[in-house]
Amino acid sequence: MHKGIGNWLVKHAYYDSERLALVYKDKRFTYKQFNERVNELANAFVEMGIRKGERVNALLYNTNEMLESMFACSKIGAIFVPINYRLSVEEVYYIVNDSTGSLFIYDSRMRTLVDELRNKKSSIREYIHVGNNPHDADFLYEEVLSSSSKEEPGYDVALDDVHIMMYTSGTTGRPKGAMLTHGNTLWNAINMMNYLPVQQSDTTIGVAPLFHIGGMSCSVTPLFYKGGTVFLDDVFNPESVLQKIQDERITFMFLVPAMWQALTEVKDFEKYDLSSLRICECGGAPCPIPVIEKFQEKGVEFYEGFGLTETAPFVSLLDSKNSLRKHGSVGKTPMHVEVRIVDEYDRDVPVGDVGELVVKGPNVMKGYWNKPEATREAIRDGWFHTGDLAKFDEENFIYIVDRMKDMIITGGENVYPIEIEQHLYKHPNIREVAVIGYPDQKWGESIKVIASLKDSKNTITLDDIRDYLDGKVARFKLPKQLEVVEELPRNATGKILKMALRERVAQTK
């Protein structure tokens, strides 16, 4: 009988109940305390009528409540659906509707958005409020816990059961719920522990957003599997992160490149004592060489990884000793992951040739929620098709060459151009439009709109475009550049040639 990932807390509470598990601001929980709080919440969910397989939506920051909610769902076989708090009301509403969530847990900072959500018709039966200023109809998070039992919920949870659903956009521009099982998260942790020299004595700061797979499972869930200590920060402030590394003797961290770079740009960076830090892990985009060198000079091992929401996420990692020699590569796969690079007929391409990266292993998702066709298209013969173009070098290191789906990664956030394009095509003066990413030293990539107009005499500005999109998409999806052209380049079938646009933008830099 399996108990899923919730059993990790049970085991660590059994082996070493007083070991520190979780720290958020002035709250410090041992494994015993953390496990008991998770049990209280899980039992409260059951009292509220949440059954195995039901979806629990959460609009939460990187706080103890986010992780308690995730593990509470895992103990009763419910499915946790963390939602990006940077999304607009319409985007959140789409996820709530698509996932048909029964319960909604939210942070007081999101009260205004949730009040708007409440006025829309949905499947949500109850709301749990974290913090001050609740709505009259809300349950209060701490009251829910204090009135509930600390006993272990008596549920059988199999490794093949879904425990978390993370929404990831596709080429249609509409997000899809990637169903990750207890087994996916377990094997991701095993892969991570096999590859990285992580110990039970290690500590990490979870400051990359936990509603993203990188924030949740590149350091946080693997460290809970190991029995280490997780510190949380709900706002990324480079100075306070450096201070916390120094004060709490943090040893292991995952950040996206823009965050690592921000740390190195802090005034008096050299004055912070980072001697405890052993392992730096970077993902989401290639990390600038000067940033890697700055940490390696301090004796820190610097790893660069590649993964996707659908692969829970670990696909490959470039180890520290090769990080400069093989810069630009995403490294090699861990023990329990296989990759191939294939042509359009799913045949392996020769070394050095470009093809699509496909992935197989116990880390590959169960499928997309309520999207059997998209699932069949993505997972064929057990191989997950990433949509990324890649190649092997002669030493079997993997290089990602381009994204088949034209995705833009800005500050660690995935942006899918077609979503913005669909909105802009409704603009009264836009005839045709292409949205592309361009290199940005701070954010990795930023967003550029290239458009032709219906009435060229009636010009538009970047501010016009940003104002038009504001409220329709999250603020991180707003473009930083606009170029108005007479017409966009197209191929023989009429498809806009984005590769040509990207090359032209790169040449003008």
Number of C-alpha atoms within 10 A of each C-alpha: 7 13 19 26 24 24 18 20 23 19 16 22 21 12 13 13 18 14 18 21 25 24 18 18 11 6 10 16 20 19 28 22 20 23 28 22 25 29 28 24 28 31 27 19 22 15 11 13 13 21 16 20 16 20 25 26 26 26 24 26 25 21 22 22 22 22 21 20 24 23 30 26 31 29 26 28 28 26 29 28 28 25 23 20 20 14 18 17 19 16 18 20 20 15 21 24 13 16 22 16 22 20 22 22 24 25 23 17 16 16 18 10 18 22 12 12 16 12 8 10 9 16 15 17 11 15 22 21 23 24 13 11 12 17 15 7 10 14 16 19 18 16 10 16 20 13 12 17 16 18 14 17 16 10 14 14 23 17 17 16 22 27 33 26 28 24 25 20 17 17 15 13 16 15 19 22 22 27 26 28 28 24 23 27 30 22 21 28 26 17 21 22 18 13 15 16 12 20 14 12 13 22 28 24 26 27 24 25 23 23 22 22 22 28 22 22 24 27 25 27 21 22 25 21 21 18 25 23 24 24 24 23 21 17 13 14 14 18 18 13 17 19 16 17 23 17 13 13 17 25 22 27 24 27 23 24 27 24 22 21 22 16 18 19 13 12 9 9 14 11 8 14 15 22 14 18 22 20 22 20 23 25 22 22 22 19 22 16 12 12 18 25 15 14 19 17 9 14 15 21 21 23 23 28 25 24 19 16 21 28 25 29 25 28 27 25 26 25 20 19 12 15 23 16 9 16 17 20 26 26 25 22 22 19 13 15 20 16 17 20 24 21 15 9 6 15 11 15 17 14 13 14 15 20 25 25 24 24 22 20 19 19 26 30 25 20 23 23 17 14 12 11 10 14 17 14 10 19 19 13 8 13 18 23 20 19 19 19 21 24 24 23 14 9 8 13 19 27 22 19 15 16 14 13 16 19 21 23 19 25 19 23 16 16 25 25 23 22 19 21 18 14 13 22 15 11 15 10 17 17 16 18 23 22 26 25 25 21 15 13 12 14 19 23 20 23 22 21 22 17 24 18 20 15 12 13 7 8 11 17 12 17 13 11 18 18 12 16 19 14 14 17 20 18 14 16 23 22 20 16 19 18 13 18 13 12 13 18 14 12 8 6 6 8 10 16 13 16 13 13 18 16 11 11 15 11 8 6 7
